[in-house]
Amino acid sequence: MTLGFRIHNRTRQVSADLAEAFRALPVANVSDCMSRMFAGGTTLRPIHTHAVTLSGPALTVRCRPGDNLVLHYALDHATPGDVIVVDAGGEVTTAIMGEIMVAIAQKRGIAGIIINGAIRDADEIRSMKFPVYAAGITHRGPYKDGPGEMNTPISISGMTIEPGDLILGDGDGILSVPYEQAEALLTAARAKYDAEQVELRQIAEGREDRAWVEETLKSRGCELA
């Protein structure tokens, strides 16, 4: 084994049915049910401009900043529905991916790509209507020398991502749901979503009870005017 290269297969991953069920829920609802502890990489913003909820099992990649050799390998071995999540160290002066690689991913049925680093060909990628999140945009292209890793644990802004974890993304950003917690979180997030829909209907009908605001302030010792 050459030091710096590690290529593994996933030993478990969330099912396609479970990923599809989460697609109907806002990422914010899921995040609330995870105690708001996982920021999900606040520097990673959607490059795509169309509204879409990204949901699928993580295929993780770790690249040397500015190098995308192992990402190319991941594109060739990902399966339909996968979300490729790349930790490129957050470095944004060299792009890790552009239009051609997105075209390959789209053709292979990959659900989306997340880059903790930069991309290029941003206008072309936006026109392709394929979910891409990245930390930045630059015209400067990558090297293809390695080293790198595939399907090893990675961390983005303190959010740990294990291969096969559920990756979610929408206009609010991305979130990793641990494989072991996904089923329980689906139930909790659905309940959160349903409760918010009830509240929105009450607002529309002029029936919302706002007494809790003053009650909370008083319970914390606030003197009201």
C-alpha positions in Angstrom: 0.0 0.0 0.0 1.3 3.5 -0.9 1.0 5.9 2.0 -1.7 8.5 1.4 -4.0 6.2 -0.6 -6.9 4.3 0.9 -9.7 3.0 -1.1 -12.5 1.0 0.6 -16.0 -0.3 0.0 -18.9 0.8 2.1 -20.0 -1.8 4.7 -23.5 -0.3 5.2 -25.6 2.5 3.8 -29.1 3.9 4.2 -31.7 2.4 1.9 -33.1 4.1 -1.2 -36.5 4.0 0.4 -35.4 5.8 3.5 -33.5 8.4 1.5 -36.6 9.0 -0.6 -38.8 9.5 2.5 -36.5 12.2 3.8 -36.7 14.0 0.5 -40.2 15.3 1.5 -38.8 17.1 4.6 -37.0 20.4 5.0 -33.4 20.0 6.2 -34.2 22.5 9.0 -36.8 20.1 10.5 -34.3 17.3 10.6 -31.7 19.6 12.1 -34.0 20.7 14.8 -34.6 17.0 15.8 -30.8 16.6 16.1 -30.7 19.2 18.9 -29.3 21.8 16.4 -25.8 20.5 17.2 -24.6 20.0 13.6 -24.0 23.1 11.5 -23.4 21.0 8.4 -20.6 23.2 7.0 -21.9 26.7 6.9 -19.3 27.6 4.2 -20.8 25.1 1.8 -23.5 26.8 -0.3 -25.6 25.5 -3.2 -24.1 26.3 -6.6 -27.3 25.1 -8.3 -30.2 27.6 -8.4 -33.2 25.3 -8.8 -35.1 24.2 -5.7 -34.3 20.6 -4.8 -33.9 18.5 -1.7 -30.8 16.3 -1.9 -31.0 13.0 -0.1 -28.9 9.9 -0.4 -26.1 7.7 1.1 -22.7 9.2 1.4 -19.8 8.1 -0.7 -16.9 9.9 1.0 -13.7 11.2 -0.6 -10.7 12.9 0.9 -8.5 14.8 -1.5 -5.3 16.6 -1.1 -6.2 20.3 -1.6 -6.2 21.1 -5.3 -6.1 17.4 -6.4 -9.0 15.4 -7.7 -7.6 12.0 -8.7 -9.5 10.0 -6.2 -12.7 11.9 -6.9 -12.4 10.6 -10.5 -12.2 7.1 -9.1 -15.2 7.7 -7.0 -17.2 8.9 -10.0 -16.5 5.6 -11.7 -17.5 3.5 -8.7 -20.5 5.4 -7.3 -24.0 3.9 -7.7 -27.2 5.7 -8.7 -28.6 7.7 -5.8 -25.2 8.2 -4.0 -24.2 11.6 -2.7 -20.5 12.1 -3.2 -19.0 14.1 -0.3 -15.5 15.5 -0.8 -13.3 16.9 1.8 -10.7 18.9 -0.1 -9.6 20.8 3.0 -11.8 23.8 2.3 -9.1 25.2 0.0 -10.8 27.5 -2.6 -7.9 28.7 -4.9 -8.0 25.5 -7.0 -11.2 23.9 -8.3 -11.8 20.2 -7.5 -14.5 19.7 -10.1 -16.1 21.3 -13.1 -18.7 20.8 -15.9 -17.2 17.6 -17.3 -17.2 15.7 -14.0 -20.8 16.9 -13.2 -21.9 15.6 -16.6 -20.4 12.2 -15.7 -22.1 12.2 -12.3 -25.5 13.2 -13.8 -25.2 10.5 -16.5 -24.5 7.9 -13.8 -27.5 8.8 -11.7 -25.6 10.2 -8.8 -27.9 12.3 -6.6 -25.5 15.2 -6.0 -22.0 16.2 -5.1 -20.7 18.2 -2.1 -17.2 19.7 -2.2 -15.4 21.2 0.8 -13.4 23.1 -1.6 -13.9 25.0 -4.9 -15.6 24.2 -8.2 -15.4 25.8 -11.6 -17.7 26.2 -14.7 -20.3 27.5 -12.3 -22.6 28.9 -15.0 -22.6 25.6 -16.9 -23.2 23.6 -13.7 -26.2 25.8 -12.9 -27.7 25.2 -16.3 -27.4 21.4 -15.8 -29.8 21.5 -12.8 -27.7 19.1 -10.8 -27.3 19.5 -7.0 -23.8 20.8 -6.2 -22.6 22.4 -3.0 -19.2 23.9 -2.6 -17.1 26.3 -0.5 -16.1 28.5 -3.4 -15.7 29.1 -7.2 -12.5 29.6 -9.1 -11.3 29.2 -12.7 -8.1 27.5 -11.8 -8.2 23.7 -12.4 -7.0 20.8 -10.4 -4.1 18.4 -10.4 -4.5 14.6 -10.8 -1.7 13.1 -8.8 -3.2 12.1 -5.5 -3.0 11.0 -2.8 -6.5 10.6 -1.5 -9.0 8.3 0.2 -12.5 6.9 -0.6 -15.0 5.6 1.9 -13.1 6.7 5.0 -14.6 8.9 7.7 -14.3 12.7 7.0 -15.2 15.8 8.9 -16.5 19.1 7.5 -16.7 22.1 9.9 -17.0 19.6 12.8 -19.7 17.5 11.2 -18.5 13.9 10.9 -19.6 11.9 7.9 -19.2 8.2 7.8 -19.5 6.2 4.5 -23.2 5.3 4.1 -24.6 8.0 6.3 -27.6 9.8 5.0 -26.7 13.2 3.4 -29.4 15.8 3.1 -29.3 19.2 1.4 -31.6 22.0 0.4 -31.4 25.8 0.3 -30.4 26.0 3.9 -27.3 23.9 3.5 -26.3 20.3 4.1 -26.6 17.8 7.0 -25.3 14.4 7.7 -27.6 12.0 9.5 -25.8 9.1 11.2 -26.8 5.7 9.7 -27.8 4.4 13.1 -30.2 7.3 13.8 -31.8 7.8 10.4 -35.0 5.7 11.1 -35.8 7.4 14.4 -35.0 10.8 13.0 -37.4 10.3 10.2 -40.3 9.8 12.6 -39.3 12.8 14.7 -38.8 15.1 11.7 -42.2 14.1 10.2 -43.8 15.1 13.6 -41.9 18.4 13.5 -43.0 19.1 10.0 -46.6 18.3 10.8 -46.6 20.6 13.8 -45.3 23.5 11.7 -48.0 23.0 9.1 -50.6 23.2 11.9 -49.0 26.4 13.1 -48.9 27.9 9.6 -52.6 27.2 9.2 -53.4 28.8 12.5 -51.4 31.9 11.4 -53.3 32.1 8.1 -56.6 31.8 10.0 -55.7 34.4 12.6 -55.8 31.8 15.4 -52.2 31.5 16.5 -51.7 31.7 20.3 -48.7 33.9 21.0 -49.0 33.9 24.8 -45.9 31.7 25.1 -43.7 34.7 24.2 -44.6 36.8 27.3 -44.8 33.7 29.5 -41.2 32.7 28.5 -39.9 36.2 29.1 -41.5 36.3 32.6 -40.2 32.8 33.5 -36.7 34.1 32.8 -37.1 37.1 35.1 -37.7 39.7 32.4 -39.7 42.8 33.5 -42.1 43.8 30.7 -43.0 47.3 29.8 
